[in-house]
Amino acid sequence: MKLFLEQILKGPYNFFTDKFFREFLKLTLFYGDVKRYEPKKINLLKHKIEVPDCLSFIWQFKEIFVDGQYKFNCQIDNPIIYDCGSNIGLSLIYFKNLFPQSQIKAFEPNSYIMKFLKNNIRENKLDNIELYEEAVWIHNDGVEFTDDKADTASISESNGSRVKSIRLKSLIENENKIHFLKFDIEGAEVEVLKDCKSSLENVENIFIEYHSFVNRKQELDTILKILTESDFRYFMKPAVSKKYPFINKLNKNNPDMDFQLNIFAYKENENSSSK
């Protein structure tokens, strides 16, 4: 009976105790049926933001604020954060709420999305953020990039437009400490992490959104091997759940992908964060 009541009451409990959950429900009510890829200005808690696509924004808000997937502890007030794949800046708003004095490097190569990102940073007076309109990659020579008007643009082997790239490894090696490194770079995470393998000594926490694409070799084992050999422990959970995975082998919302996973990695010998 106890377990039954816990499950039945979980929804109402969250509604009354979690302001982010209530905000999420409000967003679904007012913006859940808005036409796709139609820009909107939205009042969000104490912030004002402009979004290019309401539906993708709603799910971003749930992942970042309700689920708290970027929340971490730090013993200092001004942690160094690398946000690879900043999109419209919702993650930056979250980080600045968590650590107002944080110093952030934010990377977003999509020129269309960058307009929203810059506007949201300016509108909400977010400071100590260094913006890079470049794709995080393994060299500085530029890459082919498929544009998207929401949150699924990615590096492409062909059929994309040429954008600037920046080698993340070089930036990491110039830092004494990185307290949080976020990868949401739509399939480029494996190559970038492999390139950065020898430079992760001073990185304390890593979030990786791993993407497995149809007709490509799965490389989750490569990521986990790098994390283990770099003294990280990790926790994983599906970013997209599937019922009957032996039957439903594709992601119905993105048929080019069959698997998406969130990886939360932290240094085994670190207790929260140090100077």
C-alpha positions as a LaTeX table, in Angstrom:
\begin{tabular}{lrrr}
\hline
Residue & $x$ (\AA) & $y$ (\AA) & $z$ (\AA) \\
\hline
Met1 & 0.00 & 0.00 & 0.00 \\
Lys2 & 2.84 & 2.40 & 0.84 \\
Leu3 & 4.43 & 2.02 & $-2.59$ \\
Phe4 & 1.04 & 2.44 & $-4.28$ \\
Leu5 & 0.33 & 5.67 & $-2.41$ \\
Glu6 & 3.81 & 7.01 & $-3.16$ \\
Gln7 & 3.24 & 6.58 & $-6.89$ \\
Ile8 & $-0.29$ & 7.99 & $-6.84$ \\
Leu9 & 0.71 & 11.04 & $-4.82$ \\
Lys10 & 3.97 & 11.77 & $-6.65$ \\
Gly11 & 2.34 & 14.08 & $-9.20$ \\
Pro12 & 0.41 & 16.27 & $-6.72$ \\
Tyr13 & 3.43 & 16.33 & $-4.38$ \\
Asn14 & 5.69 & 17.63 & $-7.14$ \\
Phe15 & 3.09 & 20.20 & $-8.13$ \\
Phe16 & 2.93 & 21.72 & $-4.65$ \\
Thr17 & 6.63 & 21.46 & $-3.75$ \\
Asp18 & 8.52 & 22.09 & $-7.00$ \\
Lys19 & 8.22 & 25.53 & $-8.61$ \\
Phe20 & 10.05 & 24.30 & $-11.71$ \\
Phe21 & 7.55 & 21.48 & $-12.17$ \\
Arg22 & 4.69 & 23.98 & $-11.89$ \\
Glu23 & 6.40 & 26.21 & $-14.45$ \\
Phe24 & 6.82 & 23.22 & $-16.77$ \\
Leu25 & 3.09 & 22.46 & $-16.57$ \\
Lys26 & 2.30 & 26.11 & $-17.30$ \\
Leu27 & 4.55 & 26.02 & $-20.36$ \\
Thr28 & 2.87 & 22.87 & $-21.67$ \\
Leu29 & $-0.54$ & 24.48 & $-21.18$ \\
Phe30 & 0.18 & 27.79 & $-22.91$ \\
Tyr31 & 2.82 & 26.80 & $-25.45$ \\
Gly32 & 2.56 & 23.05 & $-25.96$ \\
Asp33 & 0.36 & 23.36 & $-29.04$ \\
Val34 & 2.06 & 26.34 & $-30.67$ \\
Lys35 & 3.05 & 25.80 & $-34.29$ \\
Arg36 & 6.57 & 24.37 & $-34.63$ \\
Tyr37 & 9.48 & 26.69 & $-35.39$ \\
Glu38 & 7.46 & 29.82 & $-34.70$ \\
Pro39 & 9.53 & 32.25 & $-32.57$ \\
Lys40 & 7.92 & 33.41 & $-29.33$ \\
Lys41 & 8.83 & 35.70 & $-26.44$ \\
Ile42 & 8.15 & 34.01 & $-23.13$ \\
Asn43 & 8.20 & 35.11 & $-19.49$ \\
Leu44 & 10.03 & 32.35 & $-17.65$ \\
Leu45 & 10.13 & 32.64 & $-13.86$ \\
Lys46 & 12.03 & 35.93 & $-13.38$ \\
His47 & 13.48 & 35.86 & $-16.89$ \\
Lys48 & 12.38 & 37.00 & $-20.33$ \\
Ile49 & 13.52 & 34.84 & $-23.22$ \\
Glu50 & 12.89 & 34.48 & $-26.92$ \\
Val51 & 12.67 & 30.95 & $-28.32$ \\
Pro52 & 12.76 & 29.73 & $-31.94$ \\
Asp53 & 10.60 & 26.67 & $-31.26$ \\
Cys54 & 8.27 & 26.26 & $-28.30$ \\
Leu55 & 8.12 & 22.48 & $-28.18$ \\
Ser56 & 11.88 & 21.92 & $-28.07$ \\
Phe57 & 12.17 & 24.76 & $-25.52$ \\
Ile58 & 9.61 & 23.12 & $-23.22$ \\
Trp59 & 11.54 & 19.85 & $-23.12$ \\
Gln60 & 14.83 & 21.70 & $-22.66$ \\
Phe61 & 13.31 & 23.44 & $-19.65$ \\
Lys62 & 12.18 & 20.13 & $-18.16$ \\
Glu63 & 15.59 & 18.51 & $-18.58$ \\
Ile64 & 17.56 & 21.47 & $-17.26$ \\
Phe65 & 15.34 & 22.90 & $-14.53$ \\
Val66 & 12.88 & 20.18 & $-13.48$ \\
Asp67 & 15.26 & 17.21 & $-13.80$ \\
Gly68 & 18.29 & 19.31 & $-12.81$ \\
Gln69 & 20.63 & 17.40 & $-15.07$ \\
Tyr70 & 23.36 & 20.09 & $-14.90$ \\
Lys71 & 23.23 & 20.66 & $-11.14$ \\
Phe72 & 26.57 & 20.26 & $-9.38$ \\
Asn73 & 28.29 & 21.33 & $-6.17$ \\
Cys74 & 31.28 & 23.60 & $-5.97$ \\
Gln75 & 33.32 & 24.94 & $-3.06$ \\
Ile76 & 33.99 & 28.24 & $-4.79$ \\
Asp77 & 31.55 & 30.92 & $-5.95$ \\
Asn78 & 33.00 & 31.42 & $-9.43$ \\
Pro79 & 33.44 & 28.01 & $-11.07$ \\
Ile80 & 34.76 & 27.71 & $-14.62$ \\
Ile81 & 32.07 & 26.22 & $-16.88$ \\
Tyr82 & 32.41 & 25.14 & $-20.51$ \\
Asp83 & 28.99 & 24.92 & $-22.18$ \\
Cys84 & 29.49 & 23.13 & $-25.50$ \\
Gly85 & 26.17 & 23.41 & $-27.31$ \\
Ser86 & 24.53 & 26.38 & $-25.58$ \\
Asn87 & 21.57 & 26.61 & $-27.98$ \\
Ile88 & 19.34 & 29.55 & $-26.93$ \\
Gly89 & 20.99 & 29.96 & $-23.53$ \\
Leu90 & 18.61 & 28.14 & $-21.20$ \\
Ser91 & 21.57 & 26.26 & $-19.71$ \\
Leu92 & 23.39 & 29.57 & $-19.17$ \\
Ile93 & 20.41 & 30.96 & $-17.26$ \\
Tyr94 & 20.43 & 27.82 & $-15.13$ \\
Phe95 & 24.17 & 28.02 & $-14.43$ \\
Lys96 & 23.90 & 31.71 & $-13.54$ \\
Asn97 & 21.04 & 30.98 & $-11.13$ \\
Leu98 & 23.17 & 28.26 & $-9.56$ \\
Phe99 & 26.43 & 30.25 & $-9.50$ \\
Pro100 & 25.89 & 33.97 & $-10.29$ \\
Gln101 & 29.65 & 34.63 & $-10.37$ \\
Ser102 & 30.48 & 31.66 & $-12.60$ \\
Gln103 & 32.78 & 32.21 & $-15.57$ \\
Ile104 & 31.38 & 30.53 & $-18.66$ \\
Lys105 & 32.62 & 29.79 & $-22.14$ \\
Ala106 & 29.59 & 29.13 & $-24.36$ \\
Phe107 & 29.79 & 27.50 & $-27.80$ \\
Glu108 & 27.03 & 27.60 & $-30.43$ \\
Pro109 & 27.84 & 27.30 & $-34.17$ \\
Asn110 & 24.30 & 27.68 & $-35.52$ \\
Ser111 & 24.09 & 31.30 & $-36.71$ \\
Tyr112 & 20.28 & 31.34 & $-36.55$ \\
Ile113 & 20.20 & 30.04 & $-32.98$ \\
Met114 & 23.07 & 32.34 & $-32.01$ \\
Lys115 & 20.80 & 35.36 & $-32.57$ \\
Phe116 & 18.44 & 34.06 & $-29.89$ \\
Leu117 & 21.34 & 33.19 & $-27.61$ \\
Lys118 & 22.85 & 36.68 & $-27.78$ \\
Asn119 & 19.46 & 38.31 & $-27.25$ \\
Asn120 & 18.66 & 36.15 & $-24.21$ \\
Ile121 & 22.05 & 36.87 & $-22.63$ \\
Arg122 & 21.56 & 40.61 & $-23.18$ \\
Glu123 & 17.91 & 40.67 & $-22.08$ \\
Asn124 & 18.67 & 38.85 & $-18.83$ \\
Lys125 & 21.90 & 40.74 & $-18.13$ \\
Leu126 & 24.02 & 37.60 & $-17.85$ \\
Asp127 & 27.67 & 38.51 & $-17.37$ \\
Asn128 & 31.05 & 36.76 & $-17.43$ \\
Ile129 & 30.02 & 34.73 & $-20.48$ \\
Glu130 & 32.41 & 34.40 & $-23.41$ \\
Leu131 & 30.57 & 33.46 & $-26.60$ \\
Tyr132 & 32.03 & 31.38 & $-29.43$ \\
Glu133 & 30.08 & 31.12 & $-32.69$ \\
Glu134 & 32.11 & 28.06 & $-33.59$ \\
Ala135 & 31.64 & 24.30 & $-33.60$ \\
Val136 & 33.56 & 22.49 & $-30.88$ \\
Trp137 & 35.79 & 20.08 & $-32.78$ \\
Ile138 & 39.24 & 18.49 & $-33.11$ \\
His139 & 40.83 & 21.26 & $-35.19$ \\
Asn140 & 40.40 & 24.91 & $-36.15$ \\
Asp141 & 39.96 & 24.37 & $-39.89$ \\
Gly142 & 36.16 & 24.57 & $-40.09$ \\
Val143 & 33.55 & 21.81 & $-40.54$ \\
Glu144 & 30.41 & 20.99 & $-42.50$ \\
Phe145 & 27.38 & 21.74 & $-40.35$ \\
Thr146 & 23.69 & 20.94 & $-40.91$ \\
Asp147 & 21.53 & 23.81 & $-39.69$ \\
Asp148 & 18.37 & 23.38 & $-37.66$ \\
Lys149 & 15.84 & 25.88 & $-36.34$ \\
Ala150 & 15.57 & 24.26 & $-32.92$ \\
Asp151 & 18.08 & 22.00 & $-31.17$ \\
Thr152 & 19.26 & 19.19 & $-33.47$ \\
Ala153 & 21.84 & 20.84 & $-35.74$ \\
Ser154 & 25.01 & 18.76 & $-36.06$ \\
Ile155 & 28.40 & 18.36 & $-37.70$ \\
Ser156 & 27.99 & 16.56 & $-41.03$ \\
Glu157 & 30.33 & 14.74 & $-43.39$ \\
Ser158 & 28.52 & 16.36 & $-46.32$ \\
Asn159 & 25.39 & 18.32 & $-47.32$ \\
Gly160 & 25.99 & 21.02 & $-44.75$ \\
Ser161 & 27.19 & 24.61 & $-44.71$ \\
Arg162 & 30.75 & 25.46 & $-43.74$ \\
Val163 & 31.16 & 26.94 & $-40.25$ \\
Lys164 & 34.14 & 27.86 & $-38.11$ \\
Ser165 & 35.44 & 25.24 & $-35.71$ \\
Ile166 & 37.57 & 25.45 & $-32.59$ \\
Arg167 & 39.72 & 22.75 & $-31.04$ \\
Leu168 & 38.41 & 22.23 & $-27.53$ \\
Lys169 & 41.57 & 20.47 & $-26.40$ \\
Ser170 & 43.60 & 23.66 & $-26.87$ \\
Leu171 & 41.21 & 25.69 & $-24.72$ \\
Ile172 & 41.07 & 23.09 & $-21.96$ \\
Glu173 & 44.85 & 22.98 & $-21.73$ \\
Asn174 & 44.91 & 26.73 & $-21.02$ \\
Glu175 & 42.74 & 26.32 & $-17.90$ \\
Asn176 & 44.04 & 25.46 & $-14.45$ \\
Lys177 & 40.65 & 23.98 & $-13.58$ \\
Ile178 & 37.33 & 23.36 & $-15.29$ \\
His179 & 34.60 & 22.65 & $-12.78$ \\
Phe180 & 31.91 & 21.63 & $-15.25$ \\
Leu181 & 32.25 & 20.58 & $-18.90$ \\
Lys182 & 29.03 & 20.05 & $-20.83$ \\
Phe183 & 28.81 & 18.24 & $-24.16$ \\
Asp184 & 25.53 & 18.56 & $-26.06$ \\
Ile185 & 27.01 & 18.63 & $-29.54$ \\
Glu186 & 24.73 & 16.25 & $-31.44$ \\
Gly187 & 27.03 & 13.39 & $-32.37$ \\
Ala188 & 30.43 & 15.13 & $-32.26$ \\
Glu189 & 30.99 & 14.13 & $-28.63$ \\
Val190 & 32.98 & 10.95 & $-29.33$ \\
Glu191 & 35.57 & 12.53 & $-31.63$ \\
Val192 & 35.98 & 15.59 & $-29.42$ \\
Leu193 & 36.34 & 13.53 & $-26.25$ \\
Lys194 & 38.91 & 11.27 & $-27.91$ \\
Asp195 & 40.92 & 14.34 & $-28.90$ \\
Cys196 & 40.68 & 15.74 & $-25.35$ \\
Lys197 & 41.55 & 12.47 & $-23.61$ \\
Ser198 & 45.03 & 13.51 & $-22.49$ \\
Ser199 & 43.77 & 16.91 & $-21.27$ \\
Leu200 & 41.03 & 15.94 & $-18.80$ \\
Glu201 & 43.20 & 15.98 & $-15.68$ \\
Asn202 & 41.88 & 19.33 & $-14.46$ \\
Val203 & 38.23 & 18.72 & $-15.40$ \\
Glu204 & 36.06 & 17.84 & $-12.40$ \\
Asn205 & 32.59 & 17.14 & $-13.82$ \\
Ile206 & 31.48 & 16.20 & $-17.33$ \\
Phe207 & 27.99 & 15.93 & $-18.77$ \\
Ile208 & 27.80 & 14.10 & $-22.10$ \\
Glu209 & 24.70 & 13.65 & $-24.22$ \\
Tyr210 & 25.65 & 10.59 & $-26.26$ \\
His211 & 23.99 & 10.08 & $-29.66$ \\
Ser212 & 23.88 & 6.76 & $-31.49$ \\
Phe213 & 23.02 & 7.16 & $-35.16$ \\
Val214 & 21.52 & 4.49 & $-37.41$ \\
Asn215 & 24.04 & 2.84 & $-39.76$ \\
Arg216 & 26.98 & 4.11 & $-37.70$ \\
Lys217 & 29.09 & 2.13 & $-35.29$ \\
Gln218 & 28.03 & 2.62 & $-31.68$ \\
Glu219 & 30.86 & 4.09 & $-29.62$ \\
Leu220 & 29.49 & 4.32 & $-26.11$ \\
Asp221 & 32.25 & 1.93 & $-25.03$ \\
Thr222 & 34.84 & 4.42 & $-26.31$ \\
Ile223 & 33.43 & 7.21 & $-24.15$ \\
Leu224 & 33.24 & 5.05 & $-21.04$ \\
Lys225 & 36.79 & 3.79 & $-21.55$ \\
Ile226 & 38.10 & 7.35 & $-21.79$ \\
Leu227 & 36.21 & 8.38 & $-18.66$ \\
Thr228 & 37.44 & 5.38 & $-16.69$ \\
Glu229 & 41.05 & 5.85 & $-17.75$ \\
Ser230 & 40.78 & 9.55 & $-16.81$ \\
Asp231 & 39.70 & 8.67 & $-13.23$ \\
Phe232 & 36.03 & 9.53 & $-13.64$ \\
Arg233 & 33.14 & 7.61 & $-12.18$ \\
Tyr234 & 29.88 & 7.85 & $-14.08$ \\
Phe235 & 26.13 & 7.46 & $-13.91$ \\
Met236 & 23.94 & 7.00 & $-16.98$ \\
Lys237 & 20.28 & 7.29 & $-17.84$ \\
Pro238 & 18.37 & 7.25 & $-21.14$ \\
Ala239 & 17.61 & 10.64 & $-22.64$ \\
Val240 & 14.82 & 9.04 & $-24.66$ \\
Ser241 & 12.94 & 6.02 & $-23.36$ \\
Lys242 & 11.50 & 3.35 & $-25.63$ \\
Lys243 & 8.87 & 0.75 & $-24.89$ \\
Tyr244 & 9.65 & $-2.66$ & $-26.39$ \\
Pro245 & 13.23 & $-1.78$ & $-27.51$ \\
Phe246 & 13.65 & $-5.17$ & $-29.22$ \\
Ile247 & 10.77 & $-4.14$ & $-31.50$ \\
Asn248 & 10.91 & $-0.34$ & $-31.53$ \\
Lys249 & 14.55 & $-0.02$ & $-32.53$ \\
Leu250 & 14.42 & 3.57 & $-33.78$ \\
Asn251 & 13.71 & 6.85 & $-32.04$ \\
Lys252 & 10.26 & 7.81 & $-33.32$ \\
Asn253 & 11.01 & 11.52 & $-32.83$ \\
Asn254 & 14.31 & 11.25 & $-34.70$ \\
Pro255 & 14.45 & 8.21 & $-37.01$ \\
Asp256 & 18.13 & 8.85 & $-37.81$ \\
Met257 & 18.97 & 7.93 & $-34.23$ \\
Asp258 & 18.38 & 4.68 & $-32.35$ \\
Phe259 & 19.77 & 5.58 & $-28.94$ \\
Gln260 & 20.38 & 8.66 & $-26.82$ \\
Leu261 & 21.96 & 8.60 & $-23.39$ \\
Asn262 & 22.93 & 11.13 & $-20.72$ \\
Ile263 & 26.25 & 10.47 & $-18.99$ \\
Phe264 & 27.12 & 12.19 & $-15.71$ \\
Ala265 & 30.84 & 11.83 & $-14.94$ \\
Tyr266 & 32.74 & 13.09 & $-11.92$ \\
Lys267 & 36.24 & 12.65 & $-10.58$ \\
Glu268 & 36.54 & 9.71 & $-8.23$ \\
Asn269 & 38.91 & 11.51 & $-5.89$ \\
Glu270 & 37.02 & 14.80 & $-5.82$ \\
Asn271 & 34.59 & 15.79 & $-3.08$ \\
Ser272 & 32.35 & 18.35 & $-4.81$ \\
Ser273 & 34.90 & 20.89 & $-6.03$ \\
Ser274 & 38.17 & 22.49 & $-5.01$ \\
Lys275 & 40.05 & 25.67 & $-5.82$ \\
\hline
\end{tabular}
